[in-house]
Amino acid sequence: MVQAILDNRKTSTRRIIKNIPKKCDFQGIVTSTTGSNSYIGKLMFGVGCSCTYVKPPYQVGDILYVRETWQECCRNHVHNPIAHSKYCYKSSINSAFYGCIEECGNICKWHPSTNMPKEAARIFLKVTDVRVERVQDITEEGARAEGMSFRFNPGFDFMCTWDNIYAKQGNGWNENPWVWVIEFERVEK
């Protein structure tokens, strides 16, 4: 999905709302502006379960950085005079600006995205909207905003991608979990 963000095809993401029993119904948004715990959009779930409040992971205006597979730049080993970064990114392996020369993969070690320090980030996103929905409420337009393919059926592609990531955790497409829909736009560092 990093390449979809770089290509401006991905402008939203969906994340499971944790600790909400599947039988719960969304009851509304609670807003607080008191003290240091001010927030907008805390959610209340209830009816089929006891009342539960969930604070959104992000607020409109928050700046996020994208983690991706990376390595410290191999240019210490292979000189590249047009390099502009101290890091290389697997999604741009042959890019003169951000990538590595292909042979570098054998010289330097790739690190997983989960271990990427903020200083190595090259992609920053500004949150423009945060809302709640069931995963199956996604529209074709929403699937495209998730970076899904135009060559087939974006909704079907999203469903398959969702199941590949979440089905083993018990949150597959057929479970229809509640999700945060986080929309964003790319911004400069």
Secondary structure by P-SEA (a helix, b strand, c coil): caaaaaaccccbbbbbbccccccccccbbbbbcccccccccbbbbcccccbbbbbbcccccbbbbbbccccccccccccccccccccccccccccccccccccccccbbbbcccccccccccbbbbbcbbbbbccccccaaaaaaacccccccaaaaaaaaaaaccccccccccccccccbbbbbbbcc
